[in-house]
Amino acid sequence: VSDSDQDVLLEPVPPELYNLSYTCLLIPRFPSHQLKGDLADYLPQWLQQICISLGWRLEFITVHPDYFQWAILVSPSTPPGRFMQQIRQDTSEMILSNFGHIRKENLSNDFWADGYLVVLGTRPHPEEMINQYIRLTRRQQGLAPLY
């Protein structure tokens, strides 16, 4: 029997070997819209629902009053801009439809401030990086001093 006549046995490869991991961060558009109470309770559930629906895997979630941070595993064919747009759009829709007082104050359809912070890997962003990102975003919004 020649080699070409033998069955080829393929070993399964864990999907993690083909996925990329990212740690992501969004902040509310308005500093007064703190992620607390029911909103802080619902956000992880909503993100989990979005990720399961789209075949993405969450590694961790952190809800801080000033920011929302998580790590996600996605296929290499899913660019960060795509999953961030999907997450911010879906969570904004859920927040604005469930929290009327926020919808009254935020006339846009996006609960989140423009931009996002995404870093390769599943380690939480260092606190100084988060603080700097928030300062720069608020400055771009005209909500912080220019110095």
DSSP file with accessible surface (Angstrom, degrees, kcal/mol):
  #  RESIDUE AA STRUCTURE BP1 BP2  ACC     N-H-->O    O-->H-N    N-H-->O    O-->H-N    TCO  KAPPA ALPHA  PHI   PSI    X-CA   Y-CA   Z-CA
    1    1 A V              0   0  154      0, 0.0     2,-0.1     0, 0.0     5,-0.0   0.000 360.0 360.0 360.0 127.2    0.0    0.0    0.0
    2    2 A S    >   -     0   0   58      1,-0.1     3,-1.5     4,-0.0     4,-0.5  -0.415 360.0-107.5 -82.5 164.3    1.5    3.3   -1.0
    3    3 A D  G >  S+     0   0  137      1,-0.3     3,-1.1     2,-0.2    -1,-0.1   0.839 117.6  61.3 -59.2 -32.8    1.3    6.4    1.2
    4    4 A S  G 3  S+     0   0  104      1,-0.3    -1,-0.3     4,-0.0     4,-0.1   0.721  99.3  56.3 -71.7 -16.8   -1.2    8.0   -1.1
    5    5 A D  G <  S+     0   0  112     -3,-1.5    -1,-0.3     2,-0.1     2,-0.2   0.583  88.3  94.7 -88.5 -12.1   -3.7    5.1   -0.4
    6    6 A Q  S <  S-     0   0  115     -3,-1.1     2,-0.2    -4,-0.5    -4,-0.0  -0.530  84.0-106.1 -81.8 147.2   -3.7    5.6    3.4
    7    7 A D        -     0   0  162     -2,-0.2     2,-0.5     1,-0.1    -1,-0.1  -0.478  30.5-128.4 -67.6 143.1   -6.3    7.7    5.1
    8    8 A V        -     0   0  124     -2,-0.2     2,-0.6    -4,-0.1    -1,-0.1  -0.819  17.3-152.3 -94.5 128.0   -5.1   11.0    6.4
    9    9 A L        -     0   0  148     -2,-0.5     2,-0.5     2,-0.0    -2,-0.0  -0.907   8.1-158.3-103.5 117.4   -5.9   11.7   10.0
   10   10 A L        -     0   0  144     -2,-0.6     3,-0.0     3,-0.0    -2,-0.0  -0.841  11.3-136.8 -98.0 130.3   -6.3   15.3   10.8
   11   11 A E        -     0   0  147     -2,-0.5     2,-0.1     1,-0.1    -2,-0.0  -0.660  26.0-112.2 -81.7 136.8   -5.9   16.4   14.4
   12   12 A P        -     0   0  118      0, 0.0    -1,-0.1     0, 0.0     0, 0.0  -0.459  28.4-146.5 -67.7 141.5   -8.4   18.9   15.7
   13   13 A V        -     0   0   68     -2,-0.1     5,-0.1    -3,-0.0    -3,-0.0  -0.937  22.3-110.4-110.6 129.2   -6.8   22.3   16.5
   14   14 A P    >   -     0   0   65      0, 0.0     3,-1.7     0, 0.0     4,-0.4  -0.325  23.7-127.4 -57.2 138.3   -8.2   24.3   19.4
   15   15 A P  G >> S+     0   0   82      0, 0.0     3,-1.8     0, 0.0     4,-0.7   0.787 103.6  73.0 -60.2 -26.5  -10.1   27.4   18.0
   16   16 A E  G >4 S+     0   0   86      1,-0.3     3,-0.5     2,-0.2    58,-0.1   0.802  86.7  64.4 -58.7 -28.5   -8.0   29.6   20.3
   17   17 A L  G <4 S+     0   0  126     -3,-1.7    -1,-0.3     1,-0.2     0, 0.0   0.755 109.5  38.5 -66.9 -22.2   -5.0   29.0   18.1
   18   18 A Y  G <4 S+     0   0  154     -3,-1.8     2,-0.3    -4,-0.4    -1,-0.2   0.440 103.2  86.2-105.5  -4.1   -6.9   30.8   15.3
   19   19 A N    <<  -     0   0   49     -4,-0.7     2,-0.4    -3,-0.5    56,-0.2  -0.674  65.5-140.2 -97.8 155.2   -8.5   33.6   17.3
   20   20 A L  E     -A   74   0A  66     54,-3.3    54,-2.6    -2,-0.3     2,-0.4  -0.889  14.5-143.3-109.6 144.9   -7.1   36.9   18.3
   21   21 A S  E     -A   73   0A  34     -2,-0.4   100,-2.9    52,-0.2     2,-0.3  -0.877  18.5-179.9-112.1 142.7   -7.7   38.4   21.7
   22   22 A Y  E     -AB  72 120A  24     50,-2.3    50,-2.7    -2,-0.4     2,-0.5  -0.990  23.4-141.7-137.1 145.8   -8.3   42.1   22.4
   23   23 A T  E     -AB  71 119A   1     96,-3.1    96,-2.3    -2,-0.3     2,-0.3  -0.950  31.6-167.7-107.6 128.6   -8.9   44.2   25.5
   24   24 A C  E     -AB  70 118A   0     46,-3.6    46,-2.0    -2,-0.5     2,-0.3  -0.834  13.2-169.1-123.4 154.1  -11.4   46.9   24.8
   25   25 A L  E     +AB  69 117A   0     92,-1.8    92,-2.1    -2,-0.3     2,-0.3  -0.996   5.3 177.8-148.1 134.5  -12.6   50.0   26.5
   26   26 A L  E     -A   68   0A   0     42,-2.2    42,-2.8    -2,-0.3    90,-0.1  -0.956  11.4-157.1-127.7 151.1  -15.5   52.5   26.0
   27   27 A I        -     0   0    1     -2,-0.3    86,-3.0    88,-0.2    40,-0.2  -0.946  31.7 -96.7-125.6 150.9  -16.5   55.5   28.1
   28   28 A P  B     -D  112   0B   2      0, 0.0    84,-0.3     0, 0.0    83,-0.1  -0.304  28.4-125.1 -62.2 148.1  -19.9   57.2   28.3
   29   29 A R  S    S+     0   0   48     82,-2.9    83,-0.1     1,-0.1    85,-0.1   0.902 101.1  47.5 -59.9 -41.6  -20.4   60.2   26.0
   30   30 A F  S >  S-     0   0   72     81,-0.4     3,-1.9     1,-0.1    -1,-0.1  -0.893  77.7-143.7-104.6 128.3  -21.4   62.3   29.0
   31   31 A P  T 3  S+     0   0   57      0, 0.0    -1,-0.1     0, 0.0    -2,-0.1   0.813 101.3  63.0 -58.6 -26.6  -19.2   62.2   32.2
   32   32 A S  T 3  S+     0   0   87      1,-0.2     2,-1.8     2,-0.1    -3,-0.0   0.676  81.4  85.8 -73.2 -15.1  -22.4   62.4   34.3
   33   33 A H    <   -     0   0    9     -3,-1.9    -1,-0.2    78,-0.1     2,-0.1  -0.566  69.9-173.2 -87.7  78.3  -23.7   59.1   32.9
   34   34 A Q        -     0   0   63     -2,-1.8     2,-1.5     1,-0.1    32,-0.2  -0.430  30.8-120.7 -73.9 144.3  -21.9   56.9   35.4
   35   35 A L        +     0   0    4     30,-2.3     2,-0.3    29,-0.3    32,-0.1  -0.669  68.6 123.1 -87.8  85.1  -22.0   53.1   34.9
   36   36 A K    >>  +     0   0  124     -2,-1.5     3,-1.0    29,-0.1     4,-0.8  -0.868  52.2   4.9-137.5 168.7  -23.7   52.3   38.2
   37   37 A G  H 3> S-     0   0   50     -2,-0.3     4,-1.7     1,-0.2     5,-0.2  -0.215 125.9  -4.5  60.1-137.5  -26.8   50.5   39.6
   38   38 A D  H 3> S+     0   0   97      1,-0.2     4,-2.7     2,-0.2    -1,-0.2   0.865 134.5  57.1 -59.5 -38.4  -29.0   48.7   37.1
   39   39 A L  H <> S+     0   0    7     -3,-1.0     4,-2.2     1,-0.2    -1,-0.2   0.941 107.6  47.1 -60.3 -44.4  -27.0   49.9   34.1
   40   40 A A  H  < S+     0   0   20     -4,-0.8    -1,-0.2     1,-0.2    -2,-0.2   0.832 113.6  50.0 -66.3 -30.1  -23.8   48.4   35.6
   41   41 A D  H  X S+     0   0   97     -4,-1.7     4,-0.7     1,-0.1    -2,-0.2   0.878 114.0  43.2 -74.5 -39.0  -25.7   45.2   36.3
   42   42 A Y  H  X S+     0   0   90     -4,-2.7     4,-2.7     1,-0.2     5,-0.2   0.834  97.4  73.1 -77.5 -35.0  -27.2   44.9   32.7
   43   43 A L  H  X S+     0   0    0     -4,-2.2     4,-2.7     1,-0.2     5,-0.2   0.897  97.4  47.1 -52.0 -49.4  -24.1   45.8   30.7
   44   44 A P  H  > S+     0   0   39      0, 0.0     4,-2.5     0, 0.0    -1,-0.2   0.913 113.2  49.9 -61.1 -38.2  -22.3   42.5   31.3
   45   45 A Q  H  X S+     0   0  116     -4,-0.7     4,-2.3     2,-0.2    -2,-0.2   0.923 112.6  46.8 -63.7 -44.3  -25.4   40.5   30.4
   46   46 A W  H  X S+     0   0   26     -4,-2.7     4,-2.5     2,-0.2    -1,-0.2   0.916 112.6  48.9 -65.4 -42.3  -26.0   42.4   27.2
   47   47 A L  H  X S+     0   0    0     -4,-2.7     4,-2.7    -5,-0.2     5,-0.2   0.920 110.5  51.0 -65.0 -41.7  -22.4   42.1   26.1
   48   48 A Q  H  X S+     0   0   86     -4,-2.5     4,-2.6    -5,-0.2     5,-0.2   0.932 110.6  49.6 -59.4 -43.6  -22.4   38.4   26.8
   49   49 A Q  H  X S+     0   0  108     -4,-2.3     4,-2.3     1,-0.2    -2,-0.2   0.919 111.6  48.4 -61.8 -44.9  -25.6   38.1   24.7
   50   50 A I  H  X S+     0   0    7     -4,-2.5     4,-1.7     2,-0.2    -2,-0.2   0.944 113.5  47.0 -61.1 -47.6  -24.1   40.0   21.8
   51   51 A C  H  X>S+     0   0    1     -4,-2.7     5,-2.7     1,-0.2     4,-0.7   0.910 112.3  48.1 -66.3 -42.4  -20.9   38.0   21.9
   52   52 A I  H ><5S+     0   0  113     -4,-2.6     3,-1.0     1,-0.2    -1,-0.2   0.936 110.7  53.1 -62.0 -43.2  -22.7   34.6   22.0
   53   53 A S  H 3<5S+     0   0   93     -4,-2.3    -1,-0.2    -5,-0.2    -2,-0.2   0.841 116.0  38.8 -60.3 -33.7  -24.9   35.7   19.2
   54   54 A L  H 3<5S-     0   0   68     -4,-1.7    -1,-0.2    -5,-0.2    -2,-0.2   0.362 115.3-108.5-102.9   4.0  -22.0   36.6   17.0
   55   55 A G  T <<5S+     0   0   68     -3,-1.0     2,-0.3    -4,-0.7    -3,-0.2   0.738  73.1 135.0  78.7  22.8  -19.6   33.7   17.9
   56   56 A W      < -     0   0   18     -5,-2.7     2,-0.5    -6,-0.2    -1,-0.3  -0.740  46.9-136.4-101.1 154.6  -17.2   35.8   20.0
   57   57 A R  E     -C   73   0A 107     16,-2.2    16,-2.8    -2,-0.3     2,-0.3  -0.938   8.0-142.6-117.7 129.4  -15.9   34.7   23.4
   58   58 A L  E     -C   72   0A  24     -2,-0.5    14,-0.3    14,-0.2     3,-0.1  -0.683  14.3-176.7 -86.4 138.4  -15.5   37.0   26.4
   59   59 A E  E     -     0   0A  80     12,-2.8     2,-0.3     1,-0.4    13,-0.1   0.748  69.0 -17.4-100.6 -39.8  -12.6   36.6   28.7
   60   60 A F  E     -C   71   0A  48     11,-0.9    11,-2.0     2,-0.0    -1,-0.4  -0.977  53.6-151.1-159.7 161.5  -13.5   39.2   31.3
   61   61 A I  E     -C   70   0A  50     -2,-0.3     2,-0.4     9,-0.2     9,-0.3  -0.997   8.0-172.5-137.2 135.7  -15.7   42.2   31.9
   62   62 A T  E     -C   69   0A  51      7,-3.6     7,-3.0    -2,-0.4     2,-0.6  -0.996   4.3-166.9-128.6 124.2  -15.1   45.2   34.1
   63   63 A V  E     +C   68   0A  42     -2,-0.4     5,-0.2     5,-0.2    -2,-0.0  -0.955  14.7 173.7-111.0 112.5  -17.8   47.8   34.7
   64   64 A H  E >   -C   67   0A  61      3,-2.8     3,-0.9    -2,-0.6   -29,-0.3  -0.842  45.6-110.7-111.1 150.9  -16.3   50.9   36.4
   65   65 A P  T 3  S+     0   0   42      0, 0.0   -30,-2.3     0, 0.0   -29,-0.1   0.853 119.0  36.6 -52.3 -30.9  -18.4   54.0   37.0
   66   66 A D  T 3  S+     0   0   67    -32,-0.2     2,-0.3     1,-0.1   -33,-0.1   0.558 124.9  18.0 -99.7 -11.3  -16.3   55.9   34.3
   67   67 A Y  E <   - C   0  64A  12     -3,-0.9    -3,-2.8   -40,-0.2     2,-0.5  -0.993  56.3-134.4-158.2 162.5  -15.6   53.1   31.8
   68   68 A F  E     +AC  26  63A   0    -42,-2.8   -42,-2.2    -2,-0.3     2,-0.4  -0.991  30.9 178.9-122.6 120.8  -16.6   49.7   30.4
   69   69 A Q  E     +AC  25  62A   5     -7,-3.0    -7,-3.6    -2,-0.5     2,-0.3  -0.960   7.2 155.1-128.3 142.9  -13.7   47.3   29.8
   70   70 A W  E     -AC  24  61A   0    -46,-2.0   -46,-3.6    -2,-0.4     2,-0.4  -0.982  33.2-128.6-156.9 162.3  -13.7   43.7   28.5
   71   71 A A  E     -AC  23  60A   0    -11,-2.0   -12,-2.8    -2,-0.3   -11,-0.9  -0.954  29.2-174.0-116.5 141.5  -11.5   41.2   26.7
   72   72 A I  E     -AC  22  58A   0    -50,-2.7   -50,-2.3    -2,-0.4     2,-0.5  -0.967  20.6-145.1-138.5 143.7  -12.8   39.3   23.7
   73   73 A L  E     +AC  21  57A  14    -16,-2.8   -16,-2.2    -2,-0.3     2,-0.3  -0.970  31.2 164.5-108.5 127.0  -11.6   36.5   21.4
   74   74 A V  E     -A   20   0A   1    -54,-2.6   -54,-3.3    -2,-0.5   -18,-0.1  -0.909  42.2 -89.6-135.4 164.1  -12.6   36.9   17.7
   75   75 A S    >   -     0   0   38     -2,-0.3     3,-2.3   -56,-0.2   -56,-0.2  -0.387  40.1-113.5 -70.8 153.3  -11.5   35.3   14.5
   76   76 A P  T 3  S+     0   0   79      0, 0.0    -1,-0.1     0, 0.0   -57,-0.1   0.734 115.4  66.0 -61.1 -19.1   -8.7   37.0   12.6
   77   77 A S  T 3  S+     0   0   98      1,-0.1    -2,-0.0     2,-0.1     0, 0.0   0.520  85.3  82.4 -80.3  -3.8  -11.2   37.9    9.9
   78   78 A T  S <  S-     0   0    6     -3,-2.3    -1,-0.1     4,-0.0   -58,-0.1  -0.861  75.5-150.0-103.1 102.4  -13.0   40.2   12.3
   79   79 A P    >>  -     0   0   69      0, 0.0     4,-1.8     0, 0.0     3,-1.0  -0.377  22.5-115.7 -71.0 151.7  -11.3   43.6   12.5
   80   80 A P  H 3> S+     0   0   38      0, 0.0     4,-2.7     0, 0.0     5,-0.3   0.874 114.3  59.4 -54.5 -38.9  -11.4   45.5   15.8
   81   81 A G  H 3> S+     0   0   34      1,-0.2     4,-1.9     2,-0.2     5,-0.2   0.867 105.7  49.5 -59.2 -34.6  -13.4   48.3   14.1
   82   82 A R  H <> S+     0   0  124     -3,-1.0     4,-2.3     2,-0.2    -1,-0.2   0.950 114.1  41.0 -71.4 -50.2  -16.1   45.9   13.2
   83   83 A F  H  X S+     0   0    0     -4,-1.8     4,-2.6     1,-0.2     5,-0.2   0.895 115.6  51.7 -70.6 -31.7  -16.6   44.3   16.6
   84   84 A M  H  X S+     0   0    0     -4,-2.7     4,-2.9    -5,-0.3     5,-0.3   0.931 110.7  48.2 -67.7 -41.7  -16.3   47.6   18.4
   85   85 A Q  H  X S+     0   0   97     -4,-1.9     4,-2.4    -5,-0.3     5,-0.2   0.927 113.5  48.0 -62.2 -42.6  -18.9   49.2   16.1
   86   86 A Q  H  X S+     0   0   56     -4,-2.3     4,-2.7     2,-0.2     5,-0.3   0.934 114.8  44.9 -64.2 -46.0  -21.3   46.3   16.6
   87   87 A I  H  X S+     0   0    0     -4,-2.6     4,-2.7     2,-0.2     5,-0.3   0.935 115.1  46.3 -66.1 -46.0  -20.8   46.3   20.4
   88   88 A R  H  X S+     0   0   10     -4,-2.9     4,-2.1    -5,-0.2    23,-0.3   0.917 115.5  47.4 -66.3 -37.3  -21.2   50.1   20.8
   89   89 A Q  H  X S+     0   0   97     -4,-2.4     4,-2.2    -5,-0.3    -2,-0.2   0.950 116.2  42.8 -66.6 -48.7  -24.2   50.1   18.5
   90   90 A D  H  X S+     0   0   34     -4,-2.7     4,-2.0    -5,-0.2    -2,-0.2   0.917 117.1  45.1 -68.4 -43.1  -26.0   47.2   20.2
   91   91 A T  H  X S+     0   0    0     -4,-2.7     4,-2.9    -5,-0.3     5,-0.2   0.903 112.0  53.2 -68.7 -37.3  -25.2   48.3   23.8
   92   92 A S  H  X S+     0   0    0     -4,-2.1     4,-3.0    -5,-0.3     5,-0.3   0.934 108.8  49.8 -59.9 -45.5  -26.2   51.9   23.0
   93   93 A E  H  X S+     0   0  124     -4,-2.2     4,-1.8     1,-0.2    -1,-0.2   0.923 113.4  45.9 -59.4 -43.6  -29.5   50.7   21.7
   94   94 A M  H  X S+     0   0   39     -4,-2.0     4,-1.3     2,-0.2    -2,-0.2   0.913 115.3  46.4 -67.5 -42.3  -30.2   48.6   24.8
   95   95 A I  H  X S+     0   0    0     -4,-2.9     4,-1.9     1,-0.2     3,-0.4   0.956 114.6  45.7 -64.4 -50.5  -29.1   51.4   27.2
   96   96 A L  H  < S+     0   0    3     -4,-3.0     7,-0.2     1,-0.2    -1,-0.2   0.808 114.2  48.4 -69.2 -26.6  -31.1   54.1   25.5
   97   97 A S  H  < S+     0   0   82     -4,-1.8    -1,-0.2    -5,-0.3    -2,-0.2   0.745 119.2  38.8 -83.7 -19.4  -34.2   52.0   25.2
   98   98 A N  H  < S+     0   0   95     -4,-1.3     2,-0.5    -3,-0.4    -2,-0.2   0.602 114.2  52.0-103.8 -14.0  -34.1   50.9   28.8
   99   99 A F    >X  +     0   0   26     -4,-1.9     4,-1.7     1,-0.1     3,-0.9  -0.788  60.5 179.9-127.6  86.9  -33.0   54.1   30.5
  100  100 A G  H 3> S+     0   0   44     -2,-0.5     4,-2.2     1,-0.3     5,-0.2   0.819  79.2  60.1 -57.8 -35.9  -35.3   56.9   29.4
  101  101 A H  H 3> S+     0   0  110      1,-0.2     4,-1.1     2,-0.2    -1,-0.3   0.862 106.2  48.5 -65.4 -30.4  -33.5   59.6   31.5
  102  102 A I  H <> S+     0   0    5     -3,-0.9     4,-2.2     2,-0.2     3,-0.3   0.919 108.7  53.1 -73.1 -42.0  -30.3   58.9   29.6
  103  103 A R  H  < S+     0   0  104     -4,-1.7    -2,-0.2    -7,-0.2    -1,-0.2   0.895 106.5  53.9 -59.7 -38.1  -32.1   59.1   26.2
  104  104 A K  H  < S+     0   0  173     -4,-2.2    -1,-0.2     1,-0.2    -2,-0.2   0.862 115.0  39.8 -64.9 -34.4  -33.5   62.5   27.2
  105  105 A E  H  < S+     0   0  101     -4,-1.1     2,-0.7    -3,-0.3    -1,-0.2   0.734 112.8  57.8 -86.9 -25.4  -30.0   63.9   27.9
  106  106 A N     <  -     0   0    2     -4,-2.2    -1,-0.2     1,-0.1     5,-0.0  -0.896  59.3-177.1-112.2 105.8  -28.3   62.2   25.0
  107  107 A L        +     0   0  160     -2,-0.7    -1,-0.1    -3,-0.1     2,-0.1   0.592  61.6  82.3 -80.7 -10.1  -29.8   63.2   21.7
  108  108 A S  S    S-     0   0   39      2,-0.2    -2,-0.1     1,-0.1     0, 0.0  -0.384  85.4-123.0 -83.8 171.7  -27.5   61.0   19.6
  109  109 A N  S    S+     0   0  128     -2,-0.1     2,-0.5     1,-0.1   -13,-0.1   0.203  91.5  83.7 -95.8  13.9  -28.2   57.3   19.1
  110  110 A D        -     0   0   33      1,-0.1    -2,-0.2   -18,-0.1   -21,-0.1  -0.958  54.6-171.3-123.3 112.9  -24.7   56.5   20.6
  111  111 A F        +     0   0    0     -2,-0.5   -82,-2.9   -23,-0.3   -81,-0.4   0.814  68.4  79.9 -66.9 -29.2  -24.4   56.3   24.4
  112  112 A W  B    S-D   28   0B   0    -84,-0.3     3,-0.1   -24,-0.2    -2,-0.0  -0.503  86.5-108.9 -89.0 149.5  -20.6   56.0   24.1
  113  113 A A        -     0   0    1    -86,-3.0   -86,-0.2    -2,-0.2   -84,-0.1  -0.298  53.3 -81.8 -64.8 154.4  -18.1   58.8   23.5
  114  114 A D  S    S+     0   0  109     23,-0.1    -1,-0.1   -85,-0.1   -87,-0.1  -0.280  96.8  17.7 -57.4 143.9  -16.4   58.9   20.1
  115  115 A G        -     0   0   39     -3,-0.1     2,-0.3   -89,-0.0   -88,-0.2  -0.171  68.5-134.2  87.4 178.4  -13.5   56.5   19.8
  116  116 A Y        -     0   0   92    -90,-0.1     2,-0.5     2,-0.1   -90,-0.2  -0.962  12.2-119.0-164.6 163.6  -12.4   53.4   21.7
  117  117 A L  E     +B   25   0A  30    -92,-2.1   -92,-1.8    -2,-0.3     2,-0.4  -0.975  34.0 171.6-116.2 119.2   -9.3   51.9   23.3
  118  118 A V  E     +B   24   0A  38     -2,-0.5     2,-0.4   -94,-0.2   -94,-0.2  -0.999   4.5 177.2-131.5 130.1   -8.3   48.5   21.9
  119  119 A V  E     -B   23   0A  58    -96,-2.3   -96,-3.1    -2,-0.4     2,-0.1  -0.985  35.7-106.3-130.8 140.3   -5.1   46.6   22.7
  120  120 A L  E    S+B   22   0A 121     -2,-0.4   -98,-0.3   -98,-0.2     3,-0.2  -0.397  83.4  35.8 -61.9 141.4   -4.0   43.1   21.6
  121  121 A G  S    S-     0   0   23   -100,-2.9   -49,-0.2   -49,-0.2    -2,-0.2  -0.338  88.0 -90.5 104.5 174.3   -4.2   40.6   24.4
  122  122 A T  S    S+     0   0   55     -2,-0.1    -1,-0.1   -51,-0.1   -51,-0.1   0.094  79.1 115.6-115.9  22.9   -6.4   39.9   27.4
  123  123 A R  S    S-     0   0  211     -3,-0.2    -4,-0.1     1,-0.1  -100,-0.1  -0.766  73.3-106.3 -91.6 137.1   -4.7   41.8   30.1
  124  124 A P        -     0   0   77      0, 0.0    -1,-0.1     0, 0.0     3,-0.1  -0.237  42.6 -97.5 -56.9 147.6   -6.6   44.7   31.6
  125  125 A H        -     0   0   11   -101,-0.1     5,-0.0     1,-0.1  -101,-0.0  -0.415  45.5-101.0 -62.8 141.3   -5.4   48.2   30.5
  126  126 A P     >  -     0   0   80      0, 0.0     4,-2.1     0, 0.0     3,-0.5  -0.356  30.5-117.8 -61.5 145.3   -3.1   49.8   33.0
  127  127 A E  H  > S+     0   0   98      1,-0.2     4,-2.7     2,-0.2     5,-0.2   0.868 114.3  54.3 -55.7 -39.5   -4.9   52.4   35.1
  128  128 A E  H  > S+     0   0  110      1,-0.2     4,-2.5     2,-0.2    -1,-0.2   0.891 106.8  51.4 -64.9 -36.7   -2.7   55.2   33.8
  129  129 A M  H  > S+     0   0   69     -3,-0.5     4,-2.5     2,-0.2    -1,-0.2   0.924 111.3  47.8 -64.7 -42.5   -3.5   54.3   30.2
  130  130 A I  H  X S+     0   0    0     -4,-2.1     4,-2.7     2,-0.2    -2,-0.2   0.943 112.5  48.4 -62.3 -47.7   -7.3   54.4   31.0
  131  131 A N  H  X S+     0   0   59     -4,-2.7     4,-2.6     1,-0.2    -2,-0.2   0.907 112.6  48.4 -61.1 -41.0   -6.9   57.7   32.8
  132  132 A Q  H  X S+     0   0  100     -4,-2.5     4,-2.8     2,-0.2     5,-0.2   0.915 110.8  50.7 -66.1 -41.9   -5.0   59.2   29.9
  133  133 A Y  H  X S+     0   0   30     -4,-2.5     4,-2.6     2,-0.2    -2,-0.2   0.929 111.6  47.8 -60.8 -44.6   -7.5   57.9   27.4
  134  134 A I  H  X S+     0   0   29     -4,-2.7     4,-2.8     2,-0.2     5,-0.2   0.935 112.4  49.3 -63.2 -45.2  -10.4   59.4   29.4
  135  135 A R  H  X S+     0   0  110     -4,-2.6     4,-2.3    -5,-0.2    -2,-0.2   0.933 113.0  46.6 -59.4 -46.9   -8.5   62.8   29.7
  136  136 A L  H  X S+     0   0   75     -4,-2.8     4,-2.4     2,-0.2    -1,-0.2   0.906 113.4  48.7 -63.9 -41.0   -7.8   62.9   25.9
  137  137 A T  H  X S+     0   0    6     -4,-2.6     4,-1.7    -5,-0.2    -2,-0.2   0.939 112.3  47.5 -64.6 -45.4  -11.3   62.0   25.0
  138  138 A R  H  <>S+     0   0   25     -4,-2.8     5,-3.1     1,-0.2     6,-0.6   0.890 110.9  52.5 -65.0 -36.0  -12.8   64.6   27.3
  139  139 A R  H ><5S+     0   0   77     -4,-2.3     3,-1.4    -5,-0.2    -1,-0.2   0.930 108.3  50.5 -64.0 -43.4  -10.4   67.2   25.9
  140  140 A Q  H 3<5S+     0   0  162     -4,-2.4    -1,-0.2     1,-0.3    -2,-0.2   0.827 109.1  52.3 -63.8 -30.3  -11.5   66.3   22.3
  141  141 A Q  T 3<5S-     0   0   64     -4,-1.7    -1,-0.3    -5,-0.2    -2,-0.2   0.558 117.8-115.2 -79.1  -9.8  -15.1   66.7   23.4
  142  142 A G  T < 5S+     0   0   63     -3,-1.4    -3,-0.2    -4,-0.5    -2,-0.1   0.696  87.4 114.3  81.5  19.8  -14.2   70.2   24.8
  143  143 A L      < +     0   0   98     -5,-3.1    -4,-0.2    -6,-0.2    -5,-0.1   0.338  66.9  51.1-104.5   4.5  -15.0   69.0   28.4
  144  144 A A  S    S-     0   0   32     -6,-0.6    -2,-0.1    -5,-0.2    -9,-0.0  -0.968  93.2 -88.2-139.5 156.3  -11.5   69.3   29.8
  145  145 A P        -     0   0   65      0, 0.0    -2,-0.1     0, 0.0    -3,-0.1  -0.215  33.5-125.8 -61.4 155.1   -8.8   71.9   30.0
  146  146 A L              0   0  147     -4,-0.1    -7,-0.0    -7,-0.0     0, 0.0   0.498 360.0 360.0 -82.2  -6.1   -6.3   72.0   27.1
  147  147 A Y              0   0  218      0, 0.0     0, 0.0     0, 0.0     0, 0.0  -0.379 360.0 360.0 -90.9 360.0   -3.2   71.8   29.3
